[in-house]
Amino acid sequence: MATSAGVAQAQETRVDCVVEPAQKLKIGSATLGILKSVPVNRGTTVNAGDVIARLDSSVEEANVALSRAQAESVATIEAQQTRVELYKRRLDRQSQLSKGIVTQERLDQVEADYEIGRRDLQTEILKRKLAGIELMRTEAQLELRMIRSPIRGIVTERLMSAGEFVRQDSAIFTLVQLDPLYVEAYLPVSRWKEISLGMATTVELDQPIGGTYEAKVTVVDHVFDAASGTFGVRLELPNPDFKLPGGQRCKVGFPLPQKGPLATAVPFGR
């Protein structure tokens, strides 16, 4: 009888739940264009930052090459530096001569040439800085032609292929994030004060997957569902190797004393 009571207590502290991916994303493009390549397919595992599609970027690549050549060129700066050095030597020579030999007008002209040369050098330096900024702009435009995965996850749908025209509202892929998995459960409002963030629980997956896993509470709803008298709880279930699929039913055990019948799970997204 003691064994039966323990089993009953364990059953009374378990509620139905649903395991879902942490995120489900529709991936598109920020710019219009023709898809040049789509190197991933349904079922492919991708990491955050991986290129999963490319738009035709021949124009953008040419612009980057031109901007890089302009940004890396120092010929005009070196030429202007040579002029400034020439003006400086000329000014020094004129200053060393006596006033009877060099007129004040001539000396003023040499000083003006030197000052103008210095300012022209500053202008060339500024132009090179602006060329560097222009290079960054063209590289950013080229990067927009590369479609990268924002998450580490799995491709569940490939909706377009190379050669198709991509609009800004077009979806090219559907990606899901399976690490962590979210476990969604609902409890009666009488238990609300007993659930806290970080609480450790056990999640038992239904067959054919099966198995018991540890999860922690990450969200406790602060708005009750008046119709059913329940509130939602979300738990995070680590899944670093993607061994566990999303979209399956489960049971979660909370370390709670028996205070009445627990609520039946309400499917996520009801």
Secondary structure, DSSP 8 states (H G I E B T S, - for coil): -HHHHHHHHHHHTEEEEEEEEEEEEEE--SS-EEEEE----TT-EE-TT-EEEEE--HHHHHHHHHHHHHHH--HHHHHHHHHHHHHHHHHHHHHHS-TTTS-HHHHHHHHHHHHHHHHHHHHHHHHHHHHHHHHHHHHHHHHTTEEE-SSSEEEEEE---TT-EE-TT---EEEEEEEEEEEEEEEEGGGGGG--TT-EEEEEE-TTT--EEEEEEEEE-SS-BTTTTEEEEEEEE--TT--S-SSEEEEEE------S-------TT-
